[in-house]
Amino acid sequence: MTSAEPRFIAVDPARLQGARVRLRPWQPDDLAPFAAMSADGQTMAYFLSTMDRAESELMAQRCQALINAQGWGFWAVELAGAGADGPFVGLCGLNRPAWPLPFAPCVEIGWRLARPWWGKGLAAEAAALALDVGFAELGLDEIVAFTAVDNRRSRALMERLGMARDEAEDFDHPAVPDGHPLKRHVLYRLPRRDWTRTQP
């Protein structure tokens, strides 16, 4: 399967479980912490704006609707506890961007964690789970990631995941207004063959 040919798949729950985090469907209890996260200026620094409660709830509903429809998407991320559900820490997963991007069609990996959970390696663990789903279960040939040029934190994680940037593929994001400081984006790619070499 190529990134242009997504299909429904019932993802093996074992692939969504890491040592410290779990990717899972969205739950009603996620809405309040997700709204708080989405209203935080630092967390949303590389988005066009923060989101109010209604906007964040709509996004969560859309994320879950896609998971229901295709079996995968942007999952909620929680700390993996011993039996009981752990706290909600953010979102991570895979998505087919709807924008007319110069490298579309594609499947992207994305993540967003609440600020108290930064710097603990949780985003990297969650992203590794999502990559495993994309390559091992969806059979993708490639997964991409992109962000604003100045988003050094996300770019560093992309590189730790084995993704590579070609400066010639930097682009202006069509959803960002002309002249906006976030207009220019970088693109990172991870082909299946490169991911496979890193797997035990």
Order of alpha helices (4+ residues) and beta strands (2+ residues): beta-alpha-alpha-beta-beta-beta-alpha-beta-alpha-beta-beta-beta-alpha
